[in-house]
């Protein structure tokens, strides 16, 4: 901080100073017009407490990007917050009392409210906190300077640690000593790269990056669920490429995604480019596939280690086992797709299209891949018009042979391009 109290920000190779505005603009503060939010804040203030919106909502408002959850900080204790809100008929849910957090539910919306606090003990995963009324102390226990921003219900901005300067410079920086912040919660290593993917620019802060590299082994002590949650959010960023590359440089990627170590991340920039060119929505699972080998033993091990959901695990396995359907679509494309997992085929096709993104002389290959992607993406699996009861009604007897006969008829129907109708199928001989 300079002598005049302003905070330096790099620009054009020299140090300039950016002072935080006193208030959010009317456009930035539009989220503060929410009646439910104002009712919660007013109830706390009427009881003598201070309350401010904290962190992400203020950060995103200043950046002009979408605001998700709106979280609050207050000088009142959780018990006092609960009492004053219930007195005004606002529902309160004790969602994290050990950390000083309750959730107010009003007008169909939820607002997490956390009492100002300081960490008095931590093991790198969980912290024991002490409640207080010091806004600077509360800000100092947060992770990054750009997240240590607050505003009151009148849109007045509070910036105790110079986070505004870092935010405007798109510079992600730990608060205070990076090693100390990471020691409080090792997940902050992954949060550093996740926030860099969403809000960072240029090179990461050198001191923060070095601290992540020094402390990377601590990630092995975290639960698989927490690691995957952060990785998935990182992979959902508009462009996660630089973050993944810096994770590799710091040795972090090899720890959380060892499956990518020998396979590499070269396909990911091409996928990001193809997404922009073709209007594909960011898909964290497809991006994960771009950095791991398409082998079932690999996807099975990864799914178990990170405890992916059944749907996520099955998608990876199906992708690993799917065959690439070369384009353009032809008469037998639907027949091939009938016995395949269309989602897995689509995943394969998109990665193939990404592989060809910047390849010279591949105009036809790119066009064929895009045609197949369009075909598979809109293809609807036809319904086989026969059932076992249809064969029983024509005098056939139940048993294994009936199933075999039905399967042969279904295959004949598929080979006909799904043209044979129910009557035509019933006229087929049992051996056809």
C-alpha positions in Angstrom: 0.0 0.0 0.0 1.3 3.5 -0.9 1.7 6.4 1.6 -1.6 7.8 0.3 -3.5 4.6 1.2 -4.0 3.6 -2.3 -3.0 0.2 -3.7 -0.7 -0.4 -6.7 -1.7 -2.2 -9.9 0.6 -3.1 -12.8 -0.1 -1.4 -16.1 2.0 -0.8 -19.2 5.1 -1.9 -17.4 4.8 0.6 -14.5 3.0 0.9 -11.2 -0.2 2.9 -11.2 -2.7 3.3 -8.4 -6.4 2.3 -8.5 -8.6 3.6 -5.7 -11.8 1.7 -4.9 -14.9 3.7 -5.6 -17.0 4.6 -2.6 -20.1 3.1 -4.0 -21.1 0.5 -6.6 -22.8 2.0 -9.7 -26.5 1.7 -10.1 -26.1 -1.0 -12.6 -23.6 -2.9 -10.5 -25.8 -2.6 -7.4 -28.9 -3.9 -9.2 -28.9 -7.1 -7.2 -29.4 -5.1 -4.1 -33.0 -4.2 -5.2 -34.1 -7.8 -4.3 -36.9 -7.4 -1.8 -36.1 -10.7 0.1 -32.4 -9.7 0.5 -33.3 -6.2 1.7 -35.8 -7.6 4.2 -33.1 -9.9 5.7 -30.5 -7.1 5.9 -33.0 -4.7 7.4 -34.0 -7.1 10.1 -30.4 -7.5 11.2 -29.7 -3.8 11.1 -32.9 -3.0 13.1 -31.6 -5.3 15.8 -28.4 -3.3 16.1 -26.1 -5.4 13.9 -24.0 -4.6 11.0 -24.5 -6.6 7.8 -22.8 -6.6 4.5 -22.8 -8.6 1.3 -19.5 -10.3 1.0 -17.1 -11.9 -1.5 -18.4 -13.4 -4.8 -21.5 -11.3 -5.3 -19.5 -8.0 -4.8 -16.7 -9.3 -7.0 -19.0 -10.3 -9.8 -21.0 -7.1 -9.6 -17.8 -5.0 -10.0 -16.8 -7.2 -13.0 -20.3 -7.0 -14.6 -20.7 -10.8 -14.8 -23.5 -13.0 -13.6 -24.0 -13.1 -9.8 -24.8 -16.5 -8.2 -25.5 -16.8 -4.5 -25.6 -13.7 -2.4 -23.8 -14.3 1.0 -23.8 -12.0 4.0 -21.5 -11.2 6.9 -22.7 -9.8 10.2 -21.5 -8.7 13.6 -24.4 -10.5 15.3 -23.8 -14.1 16.6 -25.7 -17.0 14.9 -28.1 -17.3 17.8 -28.9 -13.6 17.7 -29.4 -13.7 13.9 -31.7 -16.6 14.3 -33.7 -14.8 17.0 -34.2 -11.5 15.1 -35.0 -13.2 11.7 -37.6 -15.5 13.2 -39.1 -12.6 15.0 -39.8 -11.1 11.6 -41.2 -14.4 10.2 -38.1 -15.2 8.2 -37.2 -18.9 8.2 -33.7 -19.7 9.4 -31.8 -23.0 8.8 -28.7 -23.8 10.9 -26.5 -24.9 8.0 -23.1 -24.4 9.6 -23.3 -23.3 13.2 -19.7 -24.5 14.0 -18.5 -22.0 11.4 -21.0 -19.3 12.4 -23.3 -19.8 9.4 -27.1 -19.9 9.2 -29.2 -19.6 6.1 -32.1 -17.2 5.9 -34.9 -18.4 3.6 -37.3 -15.7 2.4 -39.4 -15.2 -0.7 -38.2 -18.6 -2.0 -34.5 -17.5 -1.8 -31.7 -18.5 0.5 -29.0 -16.2 1.9 -26.1 -17.6 3.9 -25.3 -15.4 6.8 -21.9 -15.8 8.6 -20.8 -14.0 11.8 -17.5 -12.2 11.6 -14.8 -14.6 12.7 -11.2 -15.5 13.0 -9.5 -18.9 12.7 -7.9 -19.9 16.0 -7.1 -23.5 15.1 -6.8 -25.4 11.8 -5.5 -28.7 10.5 -5.6 -27.8 6.8 -9.1 -29.2 6.3 -11.3 -27.8 9.1 -11.0 -24.7 11.2 -12.0 -23.8 14.7 -13.3 -20.2 14.6 -13.9 -17.4 17.1 -16.7 -14.9 16.5 -15.9 -11.2 16.6 -16.9 -7.8 15.2 -13.7 -6.8 13.4 -14.2 -6.5 9.6 -10.5 -6.3 8.8 -9.9 -9.5 10.8 -12.7 -11.2 9.0 -11.4 -10.1 5.6 -7.9 -11.3 6.6 -9.0 -14.9 7.1 -10.3 -15.2 3.5 -8.4 -16.7 0.6 -7.8 -14.1 -2.1 -7.8 -10.3 -2.0 -10.5 -10.1 -4.7 -12.8 -12.1 -2.5 -12.3 -9.8 0.5 -14.8 -7.1 -0.7 -18.0 -6.1 1.0 -20.9 -3.8 0.3 -23.8 -2.7 2.5 -27.5 -2.5 1.4 -26.9 1.1 0.2 -24.2 -0.1 -2.2 -21.4 1.4 -0.3 -18.2 -0.6 -1.0 -15.7 -1.7 1.6 -12.2 -2.8 0.6 -10.1 -3.4 3.7 -7.2 -5.2 1.9 -6.9 -3.6 -1.5 -8.9 -6.3 -3.3 -10.4 -3.9 -5.8 -7.0 -3.1 -7.3 -6.2 -6.8 -7.8 -9.7 -7.4 -9.2 -9.4 -4.7 -11.8 -6.0 -6.0 -12.8 -7.4 -9.5 -13.0 -4.6 -10.5 -10.6 -5.3 -13.4 -8.3 -3.4 -13.1 -5.0 -3.5 -14.8 -1.7 -4.2 -12.6 1.3 -1.0 -12.1 3.3 1.4 -15.1 3.4 0.3 -17.6 0.7 1.8 -20.6 2.7 -0.2 -19.6 5.8 -3.5 -19.3 3.8 -2.9 -22.7 2.2 -2.0 -24.3 5.6 -5.5 -23.2 6.8 -7.1 -25.1 4.0 -5.2 -27.1 1.4 -8.1 -27.0 -1.0 -7.1 -23.3 -1.6 -4.4 -24.6 -3.9 -7.1 -25.9 -6.3 -9.2 -22.8 -5.6 -6.3 -20.7 -6.7 -6.2 -22.3 -10.2 -10.0 -22.4 -10.4 -10.3 -18.7 -9.7 -7.4 -18.0 -12.1 -9.4 -19.8 -14.8 -12.4 -17.7 -14.2 -11.0 -14.3 -13.2 -7.2 -14.3 -13.7 -5.3 -12.8 -16.6 -1.6 -12.9 -17.7 0.8 -14.9 -15.5 -0.3 -16.0 -12.1 1.0 -14.1 -9.1 4.5 -15.6 -8.6 4.5 -15.9 -4.8 1.1 -17.6 -4.9 2.1 -20.0 -7.6 5.3 -21.0 -5.8 3.4 -21.5 -2.6 1.0 -23.9 -4.5 4.0 -25.8 -5.8 5.6 -26.1 -2.4 2.4 -27.3 -0.7 1.0 -29.5 -3.4 1.5 -32.8 -1.5 -1.1 -31.5 1.0 -3.8 -32.2 -1.6 -3.4 -35.9 -1.0 -4.9 -35.4 2.4 -8.2 -33.9 1.0 -11.3 -35.9 0.4 -12.0 -37.0 -3.1 -15.3 -35.2 -3.2 -13.7 -31.8 -2.4 -11.0 -32.3 -5.0 -13.5 -33.3 -7.8 -15.9 -30.5 -6.9 -13.1 -28.0 -7.4 -11.8 -29.7 -10.6 -15.2 -29.8 -12.1 -15.8 -26.1 -11.4 -12.4 -25.3 -12.9 -13.1 -27.3 -16.0 -16.4 -25.4 -16.3 -14.6 -22.0 -16.8 -15.0 -20.3 -20.2 -11.4 -21.2 -21.0 -9.5 -23.4 -18.5 -6.5 -24.0 -20.7 -4.0 -21.6 -19.0 -5.0 -22.7 -15.5 -4.4 -26.3 -16.4 -1.0 -25.5 -17.9 0.0 -23.6 -14.8 -1.2 -26.5 -12.7 1.1 -28.7 -14.7 4.0 -26.3 -14.2 3.4 -26.3 -10.5 3.2 -30.1 -10.3 -0.4 -29.9 -9.1 -2.0 -31.5 -12.1 0.1 -34.6 -11.7 -1.3 -35.1 -8.2 -5.0 -34.5 -8.8 -5.1 -35.9 -12.3 -2.2 -38.4 -12.7 -4.0 -40.0 -15.6 -3.1 -36.9 -17.6 0.6 -37.1 -16.9 1.7 -39.2 -19.9 -1.3 -38.3 -22.1 -0.8 -34.6 -22.0 -3.1 -31.6 -22.4 -2.4 -30.7 -26.0 -6.0 -31.4 -27.1 -7.5 -29.0 -24.6 -6.6 -25.7 -26.3 -8.0 -27.2 -29.6 -11.2 -28.2 -27.8 -11.6 -24.7 -26.3 -11.1 -23.2 -29.8 -13.6 -25.6 -31.4 -16.1 -24.7 -28.6 -15.9 -21.0 -29.5 -16.0 -21.6 -33.2 -19.0 -24.0 -33.2 -20.9 -22.6 -30.3 -20.6 -25.6 -28.0 -21.3 -24.9 -24.3 -18.4 -25.6 -21.9 -18.7 -29.3 -20.8 -16.4 -30.2 -17.9 -16.7 -33.9 -18.6 -15.7 -33.5 -22.3 -12.8 -31.4 -21.2 -11.7 -34.1 -18.7 -11.8 -36.6 -21.6 -9.5 -34.3 -23.6 -6.7 -34.8 -21.1 -7.0 -38.5 -20.2 -6.5 -41.6 -22.4 -9.7 -43.4 -23.7 -9.1 -46.6 -21.8 -11.7 -48.3 -19.6 -9.1 -49.2 -17.0 -8.1 -45.6 -16.8 -11.6 -44.2 -16.5 -12.6 -46.8 -13.9 -9.6 -46.0 -11.7 -10.2 -42.2 -12.1 -13.9 -42.6 -11.3 -13.2 -44.6 -8.2 -10.4 -42.3 -6.9 -12.3 -39.1 -7.3 -15.7 -40.7 -6.4 -17.5 -39.5 -9.5 -21.3 -40.0 -9.6 -22.6 -43.1 -11.4 -23.7 -41.0 -14.3 -20.3 -39.3 -14.7 -18.5 -42.6 -14.3 -20.7 -44.4 -16.9 -20.2 -41.5 -19.3 -16.5 -41.9 -19.1 -16.6 -45.6 -19.5 -19.0 -45.5 -22.5 -16.7 -42.9 -24.1 -13.7 -45.0 -23.6 -15.4 -48.0 -25.3 -17.1 -46.1 -28.1 -15.9 -46.3 -31.7 -15.4 -43.3 -33.8 -17.9 -43.0 -36.6 -16.2 -41.4 -39.6 -18.4 -39.0 -41.6 -20.2 -37.8 -43.5 -23.4 -39.6 -42.5 -24.6 -42.2 -45.0 -27.4 -44.8 -45.3 -25.9 -47.1 -42.6 -25.0 -44.4 -40.1 -28.3 -44.9 -38.3 -27.9 -48.7 -38.3 -24.4 -48.4 -36.7 -25.8 -45.9 -34.1 -28.7 -48.1 -33.2 -26.4 -50.5 -31.3 -24.2 -47.8 -29.9 -24.4 -45.2 -27.1 -25.1 -42.1 -29.0 -23.8 -39.8 -26.2 -20.5 -41.6 -26.1 -20.3 -41.5 -29.9 -21.0 -37.8 -29.8 -18.2 -37.3 -27.2 -15.8 -39.2 -29.5 -16.8 -37.1 -32.5 -16.4 -33.8 -30.7 -12.9 -34.7 -29.6 -12.1 -35.8 -33.1 -13.4 -32.4 -34.4 -11.2 -30.7 -31.8 -8.2 -32.7 -32.9 -8.6 -31.3 -36.4 -9.2 -27.7 -35.2 -5.9 -26.2 -36.3 -4.7 -29.0 -38.7 -3.8 -27.7 -42.2 -5.5 -29.4 -45.1 -8.2 -30.9 -43.0 -11.2 -28.9 -44.3 -12.9 -32.0 -45.5 -12.2 -33.8 -42.3 -13.6 -31.0 -40.2 -16.7 -30.8 -42.4 -17.3 -34.5 -42.1 -16.9 -34.5 -38.4 -19.3 -31.6 -38.0 -21.8 -33.3 -40.3 -21.6 -36.4 -38.1 -21.9 -34.4 -34.9 -25.1 -32.8 -36.2 -26.5 -36.1 -37.3 -25.8 -37.9 -34.0 -26.9 -34.9 -31.9 -30.3 -34.9 -33.5 -30.7 -38.7 -34.1 -33.6 -40.3 -32.3 -33.5 -44.1 -31.8 -36.4 -45.7 -33.6 -38.6 -48.1 -31.7 -38.7 -51.8 -32.8 -42.3 -52.5 -33.8 -42.4 -56.1 -32.5 -42.7 -57.5 -29.0 -42.6 -61.0 -27.7 -46.4 -61.0 -27.3 -46.7 -60.5 -31.1 -44.8 -63.7 -31.7 -46.8 -65.6 -29.1 -50.0 -64.5 -30.8 -48.9 -66.1 -34.1 -48.5 -69.5 -32.5 -44.9 -69.4 -31.2 -44.1 -70.9 -27.8 -42.4 -69.1 -24.9 -38.8 -69.9 -24.2 -35.2 -69.1 -25.3 -36.0 -69.7 -28.9 -38.6 -66.9 -28.9 -36.0 -64.4 -27.7 -33.6 -65.5 -30.4 -36.3 -65.3 -33.1 -37.2 -61.7 -31.9 -33.5 -60.7 -32.0 -33.1 -62.0 -35.6 -36.1 -60.1 -36.6 -34.8 -56.9 -35.0 -31.5 -57.3 -36.8 -33.3 -57.7 -40.1 -35.3 -54.6 -39.3 -32.1 -52.6 -38.6 -30.5 -53.8 -41.8 -33.5 -52.7 -43.8 -32.9 -49.2 -42.5 -35.8 -49.6 -40.1 -38.1 -49.8 -43.1 -39.9 -53.1 -42.4 -43.2 -52.6 -40.6 -44.8 -55.0 -38.1 -46.7 -57.0 -40.7 -43.6 -57.4 -42.9 -41.6 -58.6 -40.0 -44.2 -61.2 -38.9 -44.0 -62.6 -42.5 -40.3 -63.4 -42.1 -39.4 -67.1 -41.7 -38.1 -68.0 -38.3 -34.5 -68.3 -39.7 -34.5 -64.9 -41.3 
